[in-house]
Amino acid sequence: MRTVVLSLVAVLFAGMGLYALAVPAALARPFGMSVATAVSRAEIRAVYGGFGLAVAGVLFWSAFGADDLRSGAALTVGFALAGMAGGRIISRLVDSGTRFYPNWFYCLIELGGAALVLGVA
C-alpha cells in the first residue's frame, strides 16, 4: 500500500513539474498570475517545475528505496503538502474569499495528499 500511495503522489508531482517546465503560462493562468517575462517564466519553471520533479524523485525513492531515510523523506513531503494547504487557509483568513477553483480545489488535493503520504510514512 505504501508503495502505491507514494508512487501515485509522485506521479502527480511529476505531472505538475513537467507541465510547468513545458508551458509555465498555462500552469499560472488559473491563478491569474502573469508570466509575461522570462524572469516570471523561470520562476514558474523553478518552483513548480524543478521542485515538483525533485519531490517526485524523493517520493519514488521513498517508495522503492531501501535505506533508513525513506520515512523521513515521506514525512517531509507530507508536511510540505500540509503546509501548502495551510498557506491557502491562512490566505483565506487575511484576504478576501476566492472561488472554489483553483484555490480550494488544490487545497483539497494538498490536504488529501498530505493525509495519504503521512498515513504511510
C-alpha positions as CSV (number, residue, x, y, z in Angstrom):
1,M,0.0,0.0,0.0
2,R,2.8,2.4,0.9
3,T,4.5,1.9,-2.5
4,V,1.2,2.6,-4.3
5,V,0.3,5.7,-2.3
6,L,3.8,7.3,-2.6
7,S,4.0,6.4,-6.3
8,L,0.6,7.9,-7.0
9,V,1.5,11.2,-5.3
10,A,4.9,11.1,-7.1
11,V,3.2,10.8,-10.4
12,L,1.0,13.8,-9.6
13,F,4.1,15.9,-8.7
14,A,5.9,14.7,-11.8
15,G,3.0,15.7,-14.0
16,M,2.9,19.1,-12.4
17,G,6.6,19.5,-12.8
18,L,6.7,18.6,-16.4
19,Y,3.7,20.7,-17.2
20,A,5.3,23.7,-15.5
21,L,8.5,23.2,-17.4
22,A,6.8,22.9,-20.8
23,V,4.1,25.6,-20.5
24,P,4.6,27.8,-17.5
25,A,1.9,30.3,-18.6
26,A,-0.7,27.6,-18.8
27,L,0.1,26.5,-15.3
28,A,-0.1,30.0,-13.9
29,R,-3.2,31.1,-15.8
30,P,-5.9,29.7,-13.5
31,F,-4.3,31.7,-10.6
32,G,-4.4,35.0,-12.5
33,M,-0.6,35.2,-12.5
34,S,1.2,37.0,-15.3
35,V,4.2,35.2,-16.8
36,A,4.9,37.8,-19.5
37,T,8.7,38.0,-18.8
38,A,11.5,35.5,-19.0
39,V,12.1,36.0,-15.2
40,S,8.5,35.1,-14.3
41,R,8.6,32.0,-16.6
42,A,11.9,31.0,-15.0
43,E,10.3,31.3,-11.5
44,I,7.3,29.1,-12.5
45,R,9.7,26.6,-14.1
46,A,11.9,26.6,-11.0
47,V,9.2,26.4,-8.2
48,Y,6.6,24.3,-9.9
49,G,8.7,22.5,-12.4
50,G,12.0,21.8,-10.9
51,F,10.8,21.5,-7.3
52,G,7.9,19.3,-8.5
53,L,10.2,16.9,-10.2
54,A,12.5,16.9,-7.2
55,V,9.6,16.0,-4.9
56,A,8.5,13.3,-7.3
57,G,12.0,11.9,-7.2
58,V,12.1,11.9,-3.4
59,L,8.7,10.1,-3.3
60,F,9.7,7.5,-5.8
61,W,12.9,6.9,-3.8
62,S,10.9,6.7,-0.6
63,A,8.5,4.2,-2.2
64,F,11.2,1.9,-3.6
65,G,14.4,2.7,-1.8
66,A,16.0,0.5,0.8
67,D,17.6,2.9,3.3
68,D,16.7,4.3,6.7
69,L,15.8,7.8,5.4
70,R,12.7,6.7,3.4
71,S,10.2,7.5,6.1
72,G,11.8,10.9,6.8
73,A,11.6,11.7,3.1
74,A,7.9,10.8,3.0
75,L,7.2,12.8,6.2
76,T,8.9,15.8,4.7
77,V,6.7,15.7,1.6
78,G,3.6,15.1,3.7
79,F,4.3,18.1,5.9
80,A,5.1,20.2,2.9
81,L,1.8,19.4,1.3
82,A,0.0,20.2,4.6
83,G,2.0,23.5,4.7
84,M,0.8,24.4,1.2
85,A,-2.8,23.8,2.2
86,G,-2.2,25.8,5.4
87,G,-0.9,28.7,3.4
88,R,-4.1,28.7,1.4
89,I,-6.2,28.6,4.6
90,I,-4.2,31.5,6.1
91,S,-4.7,33.4,2.9
92,R,-8.4,33.0,3.2
93,L,-8.3,34.4,6.7
94,V,-6.4,37.5,5.8
95,D,-7.6,38.1,2.2
96,S,-11.0,38.1,0.5
97,G,-12.6,34.8,-0.4
98,T,-11.8,33.0,-3.6
99,R,-13.8,30.8,-5.8
100,F,-13.5,27.0,-5.5
101,Y,-11.2,26.5,-8.5
102,P,-8.3,26.8,-8.4
103,N,-7.6,27.7,-4.8
104,W,-9.9,25.4,-2.8
105,F,-9.6,22.6,-5.4
106,Y,-5.8,22.5,-4.9
107,C,-6.2,22.9,-1.1
108,L,-8.3,19.7,-1.1
109,I,-5.7,18.0,-3.3
110,E,-2.9,19.1,-0.9
111,L,-4.8,18.0,2.2
112,G,-5.6,14.6,0.7
113,G,-2.1,14.1,-0.5
114,A,-0.7,15.1,3.0
115,A,-3.1,12.6,4.7
116,L,-2.2,9.8,2.3
117,V,1.6,10.4,2.5
118,L,1.7,10.9,6.2
119,G,-0.5,7.9,6.7
120,V,2.0,5.6,5.1
121,A,5.3,7.4,6.2
